[in-house]
Amino acid sequence: MGFNPEASALDIHRRGEAHTSGRGSGMVANAGEQINVTGKGLAETLLTTLEKLGLDLLFMKAQGYDGARAMCGEFKGCAAIVNKSYPEALYLYCANHGLNKAITHACQIPSIRNCMAAVKATVNFFRNSNKAGAMLKGFILAANPGARQIRLLKFCETRWVEHLDSLSLFYEVLEYVRLALEELDEKTTQCDGVQPYALLSSIRTAPFIIALTVLKPIFSLTKNLSVFLQKEDCDLSKCVAFANDLYEELKDMRSSADEQFHKMSSSVS
């Protein structure tokens, strides 16, 4: 039986957005309602919800959560408490979270980390400034009158595998971003103390262009795996096969690194 516990945790969080909490109590108050967000409370909420849905919990063979202490704590976590009542429901770390962690770790390479930071800073600049956003929109529409996506996409701060759409759009409109920053710099426009020239300087460098060119195909490959892992009807054996195929594809790219780099360099030039 498959179940996504993040949905329940997210529902609890949303219901408690306008709440006051007692530090360390594991309880949040929302409109007079006490919600228990400890491992025990989450387990009770989970099991009660599943029973209301009419599911036979005796068929529950596994639990997949992220690494939050309330979910996976060895003794008092939600998974441990559920496992006491249903011993066959083994806890497995969420595969998609594992993929996300691997990508996060890989992105700590200095050139990649600096590229991501520059892209995020530039995206935030254009999203937070109406004047800057309107100018970028003008450049995009002047070159592509039928363009539908004319605003840069915000990055998801927690799910790195979701960066593909943001990076792809940024890559496609990079030239217009440069033009907009040049004009904004001439007009000494700034947003939250950020100078257009500083952003322009960071996205003009060769290391930035190369890193951005490398990131796009890699995120494209991992995004497909992430989508596959999150399917409601995904099969574990197929997921493993998909992951192994991705590993082999990345391995082939690494073994022919010179050829791959030449292709990327050609696309940049």
Secondary structure, 3 states (H helix, E strand, C coil): CCCCHHHHHHHHHHHCCCCEECCCCCEEEECCEEEECCHHHHHHHHHHHHHHCCCCHHHCCEEEECCCHHHHCCCCCHHHHHHHHCCCCEEEECHHHHHHHHHHHHCCCHHHHHHHHHHHHHHHHHHHCHHHHHHHHHHHHHHCCCCCCCCCCCCCCCCHHHHHHHHHHHHHCHHHHHHHHHHHHHCCCCECCECHHHHHHHHHCHHHHHHHHHHHHHHHHHHHHHHHHCCCCCCHHHHHHHHHHHHHHHHHHHHCHHHHHHHHHHHHC
